Amino acid sequence: MFENLSHRLTRTLDALRGAGRLTENQVEQAARELRMALLEADVALPVVREFVERVKARAVGAEVADSMTPGQTLLRIVQQELTQALGGAAVPLNLRVQPPAVILMAGLQGSGKTTTTGKLALRLREVERKKVLVVSCDVYRPAAIEQLKLIAGSVGVEWFPSAAGQDPVAIARAALEHARRQYLDVLIVDTAGRLAIDQPMMEEIAALHAALDPVETLFVVDAMTGQDAARTAKAFADALPLTGVVLTKADGDARGGAALSVHHVTGRPIKFIGVGEKPAALDAFHPDRIAARILGQGDVLGLIEETARKVDLDSAAKLVGKLKSKKGFDLEDFREQMRQMQKMGGVASLLEKLPGGVKLQAQFQKVQPEREIKRAIALIDSMTPQERRFPDLIKASRKRRIAAGAGLQVQDVNQLLRQYEQARDMMKKMMGGGMAKVMRSLAGRIPPGMRPPR
């Protein structure tokens, strides 16, 4: 997410970071680089102009703190202006109303409305502890109704039935009445989309809005549409009193321009960002954290929150207890750690949230860590329970059987065992109070800000 924009901006600012002072020429050069980086990221031209002018105006007369170089001051200015361009501060959903709170989902066909409806329902159920009902008013595509029914079942929320040919407003009113009778907390209404904006679609969704009086009207937009996202957003903002934006498919957009453009055009906060296909891959949008991530500063707070939400704490506690009891770290434990990493979104997602993570991601591109994790799990699954508990038993004939069972080669088994031994040795050092030593041994591979004191 935002890789291209991040690379361009960090390269520009890295060149100035160590400067003793900033000349007007250097600020002008930096402004040109910022402009090019934003245009390449498919940010709308009016947004680029305003952003660059604000940075230039502040940078030329910037006061330099005793603890900062002029280059660091420019980095701070750019980060602050990026934060403002993305919305300034996180804006949560407004659920402080008499239940049921109605959320109306709007957007073009293919933007990810139905999938996002399911993701949002899951988030409200798990994080906010709400009882949620979802309903589809897309009476033009029977497949959309069936899709929402399947998604509702998979995320554990209630689905209200609807059918092609019914009146969308009648469906919505019936769903709202059902939610009231059942004392449900939230009703999410998935609406019909079109391949392009048209008057009948706008009139229909305006009628739904008038009938439901939703507390939240969220515009769902595909991040990969770039500047088209801004144009679509403006059309919906003119037709509906939007309360927020959901940016979908951000994990597939290396440019990131839509995030900067949509907020500027609609004047509405981006409330959520879709970062993957899994039901849980919907994050609250924090402008300050996204700005820090774009500039290579990482998002450690986001990483901590995600870890607390997604890591199986019982499994982690069992592993610590097992290591303390001197039973040792075996291949079953190794497999569990890799599965936990997959739950966190994989290596790429973790690196993205670490300071300097974008540069580390570039180093990992040839390695394809997600593929390696899947292969390693397949190999461990191909072993007997005894082999997983006692890896020293795995000799030549066993290696051939394990490799054949996973559809891989013997050298893949050897590589897995080497990785396991490295992980086991690290676990021993950590349990022996050697965490600082482990961190120092990794110092050449982690960003300077994360290295332990010598």
Secondary structure, 3 states (H helix, E strand, C coil): CCHHHHHHHHHHHHHHHCCCCCCHHHHHHHHHHHHHHHHHCCCCHHHHHHHHHHHHHHHHCCCCCCCCCHHHHHHHHHHHHHHHHCCCCCCCCCCCCCCCEEEEEECCCCCCHHHHHHHHHHHHHHCCCCCEEEEECCCCCHHHHHHHHHHHHHHCCEEECCCCCCCHHHHHHHHHHHHHHCCCCEEEEECCCCCCCCHHHHHHHHHHHHHHCCCEEEEEEEHHHCHHHHHHHHHHHHHCCCCEEEEECHHHCCCCHHHHHHHHHHCCCEEEEECCCCCCCEEECCHHHHHHHHCCCCCHHHHHHHHHHHCCHHHHHHHHHHHHCCCCCCHHHHHHHHHHHHHCCHHHHHHHCCCCHHHHHHHHCCCCHHHHHHHHHHHHHCCCHHHHHCHHHCCHHHHHHHHHHHCCCHHHHHHHHHHHHHHHHHHHHHHCCCHHHHHHHCHHHCCHHHCCCC
